[in-house]
Amino acid sequence: MRRKLAAGNWKMNGTRQATAQARDIANHPAPDIDVLLCPPATLLAAFADLPINTGGQDCHMMTSGAHTGDLSADMLADAGAAYTLTGHSERRTDHAETDTIVNAKSVAAHNAGLIAVICIGETLAQREANETLAVIDSQLAGSVPDTATAANTVIAYEPVWAIGTGKVPTLDQIGEVHSHIRAHLAKRFDDADGFRILYGGSVKASNANDIFAIDNVDGALVGGASLTAADFTPIMDALGAS
């Protein structure tokens, strides 16, 4: 059985005052699922003592060196992180990260003992051109390294056009992509059935139950709704009940 995962990506939000929200999330009963918060790097150490998994939002592919402003996966682990995101669409767009770069960062995460949450997803133009599954195949092939296992890797499907927009694919569309991801993984990995596949993109309490009822949806990568306990804990509850 795949243990379900409710992951929150705080993006560039949160100061030390936000630790109170993280504490409320961490203390919310969720015995049947894993809960992860990926705060800004400035808050990782502050969250380390909370009874919750924490993760970075990105890592560098190198372990050290002249890379001003970057953080290595080892540094994230040293700050208390157990996970890191790699390949989020905002990194791919804002920093021109390619599948090759995402692959290398994911390997770095694995080498540091972190679980890599590898993000993939199509743009609206690609969806409207019926290229979604081809894009997913290409990103999986390029971004997921051979070092990936069900224990050290999570796949997060986030259609770019649904992130923070309030737009959500139909349940059938989500199900189609998640089943396709599972089938793609099965061609490469013997433990493909153990990989957790998250859905991300405008997940909120009002639609969580329907999304979590879809086959091969093993949790969610949540953006804005993960910033407060009032918004995130109902999503956690829905996942635990699914």
C-alpha positions, 0 to 999 in steps of 0.5 A: 500500500502506498502511504498517502502524502499531503505536501504544502509548497509555501513558495516565497511566503512566510516569515518566522511568525508563520511558524505558528501556522506550521505548528498548528498543521503539524499538531493536527491529527493525521495518523494515516498519512504523511504530511510535508511542508516546504517553506522558504529556506529561511524557515527550514531550521525553525520548522525542524523541531516540529512533528512534521516532514519538511522539505526544500523547494529546490536544491543545487546539483552540486554538493558545494562550490561557487554558486552564490545564492544556491543551496545544496541538497546536503545543506537542506538535509543538515537543516532538517529537511527530509524532502526537496522539490525538483522541477517545479514549473516556476523553476522551469519557467523563471530559471529556465530549468531543463529536464536535464537540470531537474534530473541532476538535482534529483540525483543530488537529492538522492545522494543526500538522502532526501526524497525528491518530489519531481514536478511535471505538467503541461501548459495550457497551450500544450493541453489545448493542442492535445499534447499533454501525454506526450509532454508528460512522457518527455518530462518523465523520461528526462527528469526522473533519474535512474536512481529513482525508487519508490522510497526516494522519489515522489512524482507530482503532476501539476498542470501549469495552467491550474497552478494558482488560477482556480482552474482545475482539470476534470476528474477524468483528465486527472485520472488519465494523466495519473494512470499514464504516469503509472504506466510510464514508470512501470516500463522503467522501474520494478517498484513502479506500483510503489511510487506516490503520484501527487496531484497539484493545481488549485487543490482546496477543501471544496474539491479535495474529496473528489480528487482523492477518490481518483485512482493513482492519486496518492495525495496532493502538492498544495500551494496557497491553501497550505499557508494556513492550518484553516485551509490545509488541515481540511485537505489533510482530513480529506486525504486521510479519509480517502 
